[in-house]
Amino acid sequence: MKKLSFFDKIIYVINSLLATLLLFSYFLRYISPKTVPVFVVFSVFVPILIIINIIFVVYWVIRLKRQFLLSTSILLIGLLFSTPFFKFYGKTDSNSKGLKIMSYNVKSFDLFKQYDKNETKNGFDFIREADPDILVLQEFYEKKKTKVPDISFPHKYLKLISKNKTYGLAIYSKYKIINSGSLDLENTLNNIIFVDILKDNDTIRVYNIHLESLGITQGIEHFDEKESNKLLKVAANSFKKQENQTKKFVEHDKTWNGKKIVCGDFNNTSFSWVYNQISEDKKDAFVEAGKGFGKSFNYPFPMRIDFILTDETATVTEFETFTDKYSDHFPILAKINWEE
């Protein structure tokens, strides 16, 4: 510190504070939202803290100062004890005969009928071309003009929960659905549903999870002080609801010991208590086969809040986060196999 200029000393103090916050954030996955709801809000901002600390590392390296070691060491700790923020290499196995599953928050299809100036297709065309075996949709909205058209899904399970019975969750499948159900979350428009599909001689359970929203608004133009204050006010209550919803899922999940896929919009990041609870004894398809940031929400910084998880006996041979903007979320797709 003695050899630093006055400006660099100020920078280092700020660096120290934000590096400490990042270190603290690694423990948020173990803190129940009801215990300290204000602290848990930081789980949403962990990606920002990581990016800021990377910037500090670059700054000090350019300045040839050993202060780069502070953020570097904390970032390395994150690599060892936290889920990856960025992946350099993924997997692509086009020859694999695995089950293709897509999870997509379609935002009530409000953008699916709109064409981008540079696009020649819409969201329905995109889904048809991706050709998943199972299509899991959150914020589904059913009316004649918004039904999923021209896609070969002979089996489906819809759970519509709004007053007009038009809004909810949907699971489409090319394989026979032999069982289905809903966890019927209380005092919310969010929900968790499941189906059991029969593929060859295997019964595979598929969960569709849509947890309580944090009220994050799409678009960089909303990322201001007003929106941030709004987020902080509603987040504590939303996190408490997420905890109750997560506990209900975990209890139900324990009743099924067979092959399973858990996917959906968790409305929280992989650094959260919610993710830690749901992903226990499971594989994260992005971690197994994805690359890049895995950004699944259209926001200024990389936010991965949509997930596809599998049981530990599964092999994820492919994972992709698409960048097509037909909703405020980006669709994710995984190819999953179970070795005999």
C-alpha positions as CSV (number, residue, x, y, z in Angstrom):
1,M,0.0,0.0,0.0
2,K,2.9,2.4,0.8
3,K,4.1,2.4,-2.8
4,L,0.6,3.1,-4.3
5,S,-0.5,6.5,-5.4
6,F,-3.4,8.1,-3.6
7,F,-5.7,7.2,-6.4
8,D,-4.6,3.6,-6.4
9,K,-5.1,3.4,-2.6
10,I,-8.7,4.4,-3.1
11,I,-9.1,1.8,-5.9
12,Y,-7.6,-0.9,-3.6
13,V,-9.9,0.0,-0.8
14,I,-12.9,-0.4,-3.1
15,N,-11.3,-3.6,-4.5
16,S,-10.9,-5.0,-1.0
17,L,-14.6,-4.3,-0.2
18,L,-16.0,-5.9,-3.4
19,A,-13.6,-8.9,-3.1
20,T,-14.8,-9.5,0.5
21,L,-18.4,-9.3,-0.7
22,L,-17.6,-11.9,-3.4
23,L,-16.0,-14.2,-0.9
24,F,-19.1,-13.8,1.4
25,S,-21.4,-14.6,-1.6
26,Y,-19.9,-18.1,-2.0
27,F,-21.5,-19.0,1.3
28,L,-25.0,-17.8,0.3
29,R,-25.9,-21.2,-1.1
30,Y,-25.9,-22.5,2.5
31,I,-28.0,-19.6,4.0
32,S,-31.7,-20.1,4.2
33,P,-33.6,-17.1,2.7
34,K,-35.7,-16.9,5.9
35,T,-32.6,-16.7,8.1
36,V,-31.2,-13.5,6.6
37,P,-33.4,-12.5,3.6
38,V,-31.5,-9.2,3.0
39,F,-28.1,-11.0,2.6
40,V,-29.6,-13.6,0.3
41,V,-30.4,-10.8,-2.2
42,F,-26.7,-10.8,-3.0
43,S,-27.0,-14.2,-4.7
44,V,-28.6,-12.4,-7.7
45,F,-25.7,-10.0,-8.0
46,V,-22.8,-12.6,-7.7
47,P,-22.3,-12.5,-11.5
48,I,-21.7,-8.7,-11.3
49,L,-19.3,-9.2,-8.4
50,I,-17.3,-11.7,-10.4
51,I,-17.0,-9.4,-13.4
52,I,-16.0,-6.5,-11.3
53,N,-13.3,-8.5,-9.6
54,I,-12.0,-9.7,-13.0
55,I,-11.7,-6.1,-14.0
56,F,-9.7,-5.3,-10.8
57,V,-7.3,-8.2,-11.7
58,V,-6.8,-6.8,-15.2
59,Y,-6.3,-3.3,-13.8
60,W,-3.6,-4.3,-11.3
61,V,-1.8,-6.6,-13.8
62,I,-1.6,-3.7,-16.3
63,R,-0.3,-1.5,-13.5
64,L,2.2,-4.3,-12.6
65,K,1.1,-4.3,-9.0
66,R,0.9,-7.3,-6.8
67,Q,-2.5,-6.2,-5.5
68,F,-3.9,-8.3,-8.4
69,L,-3.4,-11.3,-6.0
70,L,-6.4,-10.2,-3.8
71,S,-9.2,-10.7,-6.4
72,T,-7.3,-13.5,-8.2
73,S,-7.2,-15.6,-5.0
74,I,-10.9,-15.0,-4.3
75,L,-11.8,-15.9,-7.9
76,L,-9.8,-19.1,-7.6
77,I,-11.6,-20.0,-4.4
78,G,-14.9,-19.6,-6.4
79,L,-13.6,-22.0,-9.0
80,L,-13.0,-24.6,-6.3
81,F,-16.1,-24.2,-4.2
82,S,-18.8,-22.8,-6.5
83,T,-20.5,-23.6,-9.7
84,P,-18.7,-22.4,-12.9
85,F,-19.5,-18.8,-13.9
86,F,-18.0,-19.4,-17.4
87,K,-17.1,-22.5,-19.3
88,F,-14.5,-22.5,-22.0
89,Y,-15.3,-25.9,-23.4
90,G,-18.6,-27.7,-23.9
91,K,-19.7,-31.0,-25.5
92,T,-21.4,-31.6,-28.8
93,D,-22.4,-35.1,-29.8
94,S,-24.7,-35.0,-32.8
95,N,-24.5,-38.8,-33.2
96,S,-25.8,-39.4,-29.7
97,K,-29.2,-41.0,-29.4
98,G,-30.0,-39.3,-26.2
99,L,-33.3,-37.7,-25.1
100,K,-33.5,-34.0,-26.3
101,I,-35.3,-31.7,-23.8
102,M,-35.8,-28.0,-24.1
103,S,-36.8,-25.7,-21.3
104,Y,-38.2,-22.3,-22.2
105,N,-39.9,-19.4,-20.4
106,V,-42.0,-18.1,-23.3
107,K,-43.4,-15.0,-21.5
108,S,-47.0,-15.8,-22.5
109,F,-45.9,-15.9,-26.2
110,D,-46.2,-12.1,-26.3
111,L,-43.1,-11.9,-28.6
112,F,-43.6,-15.1,-30.6
113,K,-45.8,-13.5,-33.2
114,Q,-43.3,-10.6,-33.8
115,Y,-40.6,-10.9,-36.4
116,D,-37.2,-9.2,-35.9
117,K,-36.1,-7.2,-39.0
118,N,-33.2,-9.6,-39.4
119,E,-35.2,-12.7,-38.7
120,T,-37.2,-14.8,-41.2
121,K,-38.8,-17.0,-38.5
122,N,-40.7,-16.6,-35.2
123,G,-40.5,-18.5,-31.9
124,F,-42.8,-21.3,-33.1
125,D,-40.6,-21.8,-36.1
126,F,-37.5,-21.9,-33.8
127,I,-39.0,-24.6,-31.6
128,R,-40.0,-26.7,-34.6
129,E,-36.5,-26.5,-36.0
130,A,-34.9,-27.4,-32.7
131,D,-37.1,-30.5,-32.6
132,P,-36.9,-31.5,-29.0
133,D,-38.3,-34.8,-27.7
134,I,-39.7,-33.0,-24.7
135,L,-40.7,-29.3,-24.5
136,V,-41.0,-27.8,-21.1
137,L,-42.6,-24.3,-21.0
138,Q,-43.0,-21.8,-18.3
139,E,-45.4,-18.8,-18.4
140,F,-47.5,-20.7,-20.9
141,Y,-50.5,-18.9,-22.2
142,E,-53.2,-20.9,-24.0
143,K,-55.6,-19.4,-26.5
144,K,-56.4,-20.5,-30.0
145,K,-53.9,-18.0,-31.6
146,T,-51.1,-19.0,-29.2
147,K,-51.3,-22.8,-29.3
148,V,-48.0,-24.4,-30.2
149,P,-48.5,-25.0,-34.0
150,D,-47.1,-27.5,-36.4
151,I,-45.0,-29.4,-33.9
152,S,-45.3,-33.1,-33.5
153,F,-46.1,-33.7,-29.8
154,P,-48.8,-36.3,-29.5
155,H,-48.7,-36.1,-25.7
156,K,-49.0,-33.1,-23.4
157,Y,-49.8,-32.0,-19.8
158,L,-51.0,-28.5,-19.1
159,K,-51.6,-27.0,-15.7
160,L,-53.4,-23.6,-16.0
161,I,-53.9,-21.8,-12.8
162,S,-55.0,-18.2,-13.6
163,K,-58.6,-17.1,-13.0
164,N,-59.4,-17.5,-16.7
165,K,-57.5,-20.8,-16.8
166,T,-55.2,-19.6,-19.6
167,Y,-51.8,-19.1,-17.8
168,G,-49.5,-21.8,-16.3
169,L,-47.1,-24.5,-17.2
170,A,-46.9,-27.0,-20.0
171,I,-45.0,-30.2,-20.9
172,Y,-45.1,-31.5,-24.4
173,S,-43.7,-35.0,-25.2
174,K,-43.1,-37.2,-28.2
175,Y,-43.2,-40.1,-25.7
176,K,-46.3,-41.4,-23.9
177,I,-47.1,-39.7,-20.6
178,I,-48.3,-42.4,-18.2
179,N,-48.6,-40.2,-15.1
180,S,-48.8,-36.5,-14.3
181,G,-49.4,-34.1,-11.5
182,S,-49.0,-30.7,-9.9
183,L,-47.6,-29.5,-6.6
184,D,-50.2,-26.7,-6.6
185,L,-48.1,-23.9,-5.0
186,E,-50.2,-21.6,-2.8
187,N,-50.7,-17.8,-3.1
188,T,-48.9,-17.5,-6.4
189,L,-49.2,-17.8,-10.1
190,N,-46.1,-19.9,-10.1
191,N,-46.1,-23.7,-9.9
192,I,-44.3,-27.0,-10.2
193,I,-45.7,-29.8,-12.3
194,F,-44.3,-33.2,-13.4
195,V,-44.9,-36.1,-15.8
196,D,-43.7,-39.6,-16.1
197,I,-42.9,-40.6,-19.7
198,L,-42.3,-44.0,-21.1
199,K,-39.3,-44.2,-23.4
200,D,-38.6,-47.8,-24.6
201,N,-38.6,-49.7,-21.3
202,D,-37.6,-46.7,-19.1
203,T,-39.9,-44.5,-17.1
204,I,-38.4,-41.0,-16.7
205,R,-39.9,-38.3,-14.5
206,V,-39.7,-34.8,-15.8
207,Y,-40.3,-31.8,-13.5
208,N,-41.2,-28.3,-14.8
209,I,-40.3,-25.7,-12.1
210,H,-41.3,-22.1,-12.1
211,L,-40.4,-20.4,-8.8
212,E,-41.5,-17.1,-7.5
213,S,-40.3,-14.1,-9.6
214,L,-38.0,-11.5,-8.2
215,G,-39.6,-8.8,-10.3
216,I,-36.6,-8.2,-12.5
217,T,-37.6,-6.2,-15.6
218,Q,-36.2,-7.0,-19.0
219,G,-33.8,-4.6,-20.8
220,I,-30.9,-2.5,-19.9
221,E,-33.0,0.6,-19.9
222,H,-34.6,-0.6,-16.7
223,F,-31.3,-1.2,-14.9
224,D,-31.4,2.0,-12.9
225,E,-31.7,3.2,-9.3
226,K,-35.5,3.0,-9.3
227,E,-35.5,-0.6,-10.6
228,S,-32.7,-1.6,-8.2
229,N,-34.7,-0.2,-5.2
230,K,-37.8,-2.0,-6.4
231,L,-35.8,-5.2,-6.7
232,L,-34.5,-4.9,-3.1
233,K,-37.9,-4.3,-1.7
234,V,-39.6,-7.3,-3.3
235,A,-36.7,-9.7,-3.2
236,A,-36.8,-10.5,0.5
237,N,-40.4,-11.6,0.3
238,S,-39.9,-13.4,-3.0
239,F,-36.9,-15.3,-1.6
240,K,-39.1,-16.5,1.4
241,K,-41.7,-17.7,-1.1
242,Q,-39.0,-19.5,-3.1
243,E,-37.8,-21.2,0.1
244,N,-41.3,-22.6,0.8
245,Q,-41.7,-23.7,-2.9
246,T,-38.2,-25.3,-2.9
247,K,-38.9,-27.3,0.2
248,K,-42.2,-28.5,-1.2
249,F,-40.3,-29.7,-4.3
250,V,-37.5,-31.4,-2.4
251,E,-40.1,-33.3,-0.4
252,H,-41.9,-34.4,-3.5
253,D,-38.6,-35.2,-5.3
254,K,-37.6,-37.7,-2.6
255,T,-40.6,-39.9,-3.5
256,W,-39.0,-40.7,-6.9
257,N,-35.8,-42.7,-7.0
258,G,-35.8,-43.5,-10.7
259,K,-34.4,-41.6,-13.7
260,K,-35.4,-37.9,-13.7
261,I,-34.9,-34.6,-15.3
262,V,-35.6,-31.4,-13.4
263,C,-35.8,-28.2,-15.4
264,G,-37.4,-24.8,-15.5
265,D,-37.1,-21.2,-14.5
266,F,-35.8,-21.0,-10.9
267,N,-35.8,-17.2,-10.8
268,N,-32.5,-17.4,-9.0
269,T,-28.9,-18.1,-9.9
270,S,-26.6,-21.1,-9.4
271,F,-25.0,-19.3,-6.4
272,S,-28.3,-19.4,-4.4
273,W,-29.7,-21.6,-1.6
274,V,-32.6,-22.5,-3.9
275,Y,-30.3,-23.9,-6.6
276,N,-28.2,-25.7,-3.9
277,Q,-31.2,-27.5,-2.5
278,I,-32.8,-28.4,-5.9
279,S,-29.5,-29.6,-7.5
280,E,-28.4,-31.8,-4.6
281,D,-27.6,-35.3,-5.9
282,K,-28.1,-34.1,-9.5
283,K,-26.0,-33.1,-12.5
284,D,-26.3,-29.6,-14.0
285,A,-26.5,-30.0,-17.8
286,F,-24.7,-26.7,-18.3
287,V,-21.8,-27.7,-16.0
288,E,-21.6,-31.1,-17.7
289,A,-21.7,-30.0,-21.3
290,G,-22.3,-26.3,-21.7
291,K,-19.9,-23.4,-22.6
292,G,-19.8,-19.7,-22.3
293,F,-21.8,-17.9,-19.6
294,G,-25.0,-19.9,-20.1
295,K,-26.9,-16.6,-19.9
296,S,-30.6,-17.5,-20.0
297,F,-32.2,-14.2,-19.1
298,N,-32.1,-11.1,-21.3
299,Y,-30.4,-8.7,-18.9
300,P,-27.3,-6.5,-19.1
301,F,-25.1,-9.0,-17.2
302,P,-24.8,-12.8,-17.5
303,M,-27.7,-14.2,-15.5
304,R,-28.3,-18.0,-15.6
305,I,-31.6,-18.7,-13.9
306,D,-33.0,-21.4,-16.2
307,F,-31.7,-24.9,-15.6
308,I,-31.8,-28.5,-16.8
309,L,-30.7,-31.0,-14.1
310,T,-30.6,-34.8,-14.2
311,D,-30.1,-37.6,-11.8
312,E,-26.5,-38.7,-11.2
313,T,-26.8,-41.9,-13.4
314,A,-27.4,-39.8,-16.5
315,T,-24.9,-38.6,-19.1
316,V,-25.3,-35.2,-20.6
317,T,-23.8,-35.3,-24.1
318,E,-24.9,-31.9,-25.3
319,F,-26.1,-28.6,-23.9
320,E,-26.9,-25.3,-25.7
321,T,-28.2,-21.9,-24.6
322,F,-29.7,-20.2,-27.6
323,T,-29.6,-16.5,-28.2
324,D,-32.8,-16.2,-30.2
325,K,-34.9,-13.3,-28.7
326,Y,-38.5,-14.4,-28.7
327,S,-39.0,-13.9,-25.0
328,D,-37.2,-12.2,-22.1
329,H,-35.6,-15.7,-21.5
330,F,-33.4,-17.7,-23.8
331,P,-34.3,-21.3,-24.4
332,I,-31.9,-24.0,-23.2
333,L,-31.6,-27.5,-24.6
334,A,-29.8,-30.6,-23.4
335,K,-29.3,-34.1,-24.8
336,I,-29.4,-36.7,-22.1
337,N,-28.6,-40.4,-22.1
338,W,-28.6,-43.2,-19.5
339,E,-26.1,-46.0,-19.9
340,E,-27.3,-49.5,-19.3
